């Protein structure tokens, strides 16, 4: 059995209206809001896993739920995925907070490996 590449850090939930979805999760379900970045992204405290509400432009695959896996070395994970012939969803994306790479499992489920900056 292979070593795990990291741990589940968040689940990305697509939302056409981020504010409305955040209101549902926080007001109706009572989950705490960690932060919100306008109408593009919000992080909801889901306990050990963050629920990330995201506009379509923030998703690795349009309109699909994605599981985020926090990794320590994105380059090593990328090499491992390529060696396995995994379907990658574009190139590594770099933002001010992290580097990430979207990919799909054989069933078409979407994942994103992300390496926070400064980790």
C-alpha positions as CSV (number, residue, x, y, z in Angstrom):
1,X,0.0,0.0,0.0
2,X,1.3,3.5,-0.9
3,X,1.8,6.2,1.7
4,X,-1.0,8.8,1.7
5,X,-0.2,12.0,-0.1
6,X,-1.8,14.2,2.6
7,X,-5.0,14.6,4.5
8,X,-8.5,15.9,3.5
9,X,-8.5,19.6,4.3
10,X,-11.7,20.8,2.7
11,X,-14.6,19.9,0.4
12,X,-15.3,22.5,-2.3
13,X,-19.0,23.1,-2.8
14,X,-20.0,24.8,-6.1
15,X,-22.4,27.7,-5.6
16,X,-24.0,30.0,-8.2
17,X,-24.8,32.4,-5.3
18,X,-22.0,32.1,-2.7
19,X,-23.8,34.6,-0.3
20,X,-27.0,32.6,-0.4
21,X,-25.2,29.3,0.2
22,X,-23.2,30.8,3.1
23,X,-26.4,32.2,4.6
24,X,-27.9,28.7,4.5
25,X,-24.9,27.0,6.1
26,X,-24.4,29.7,8.8
27,X,-27.9,30.8,9.6
28,X,-30.0,27.7,8.9
29,X,-27.4,25.0,9.8
30,X,-25.5,27.1,12.4
31,X,-22.0,26.4,11.1
32,X,-19.5,29.1,11.9
33,X,-18.1,31.2,9.1
34,X,-14.2,31.3,9.1
35,X,-14.0,33.9,6.3
36,X,-15.6,35.1,3.1
37,X,-13.9,36.6,0.0
38,X,-16.8,38.5,-1.6
39,X,-19.0,36.5,-4.0
40,X,-16.2,34.1,-5.0
41,X,-15.3,32.0,-2.0
42,X,-16.1,31.3,1.7
43,X,-14.7,28.9,4.3
44,X,-17.2,27.4,6.7
45,X,-16.0,25.6,9.8
46,X,-17.0,22.0,9.4
47,X,-15.0,20.6,12.3
48,X,-12.0,18.7,11.1
49,X,-12.8,19.5,7.4
50,X,-13.6,22.9,6.0
51,X,-16.6,23.4,3.7
52,X,-15.4,25.7,1.0
53,X,-18.2,27.4,-0.9
54,X,-16.9,28.5,-4.2
55,X,-18.0,30.3,-7.4
56,X,-17.5,28.4,-10.6
57,X,-14.3,30.2,-11.5
58,X,-12.7,29.0,-8.2
59,X,-13.4,25.3,-8.9
60,X,-10.9,22.9,-10.5
61,X,-13.8,21.4,-12.6
62,X,-16.9,23.5,-13.4
63,X,-19.9,22.8,-11.3
64,X,-18.5,19.7,-9.5
65,X,-17.9,19.1,-5.9
66,X,-14.1,18.6,-5.2
67,X,-12.2,17.1,-2.3
68,X,-9.2,19.1,-1.3
69,X,-6.2,17.2,0.0
70,X,-3.6,19.2,1.9
71,X,-0.1,18.1,1.0
72,X,3.4,19.0,2.1
73,X,5.1,18.7,-1.3
74,X,3.0,19.5,-4.3
75,X,5.8,18.8,-6.8
76,X,6.2,15.2,-5.4
77,X,2.4,14.7,-5.5
78,X,2.3,16.0,-9.1
79,X,5.0,13.5,-10.1
80,X,3.3,10.7,-8.4
81,X,0.0,11.5,-10.1
82,X,1.7,11.8,-13.6
83,X,3.5,8.5,-13.1
84,X,0.1,6.8,-12.3
85,X,-1.4,8.2,-15.5
86,X,-4.0,10.3,-13.5
87,X,-6.2,12.7,-15.4
88,X,-4.9,16.1,-14.4
89,X,-7.2,19.2,-14.6
90,X,-4.7,21.7,-16.0
91,X,-1.4,22.9,-14.6
92,X,-0.4,23.9,-11.1
93,X,-2.3,27.0,-10.0
94,X,-0.5,29.5,-7.7
95,X,-2.3,32.1,-5.6
96,X,-1.0,34.2,-2.7
97,X,-2.1,31.5,-0.2
98,X,-1.3,28.2,-1.9
99,X,-0.2,26.1,-4.9
100,X,-2.8,23.6,-6.2
101,X,-3.4,20.9,-8.8
102,X,-6.7,19.5,-9.8
103,X,-7.1,15.9,-10.8
104,X,-9.8,13.1,-11.3
105,X,-9.9,9.6,-10.0
106,X,-10.9,6.8,-12.5
107,X,-14.6,7.3,-11.7
108,X,-14.4,11.0,-12.7
109,X,-14.5,12.4,-9.1
110,X,-12.7,15.6,-8.7
111,X,-9.8,16.2,-6.2
112,X,-7.4,19.1,-5.7
113,X,-4.0,18.7,-4.0
114,X,-3.0,21.9,-2.4
115,X,0.2,23.0,-0.6
116,X,-0.3,26.1,1.6
117,X,2.5,28.7,1.2
118,X,4.8,28.8,4.2
119,X,4.1,25.1,5.1
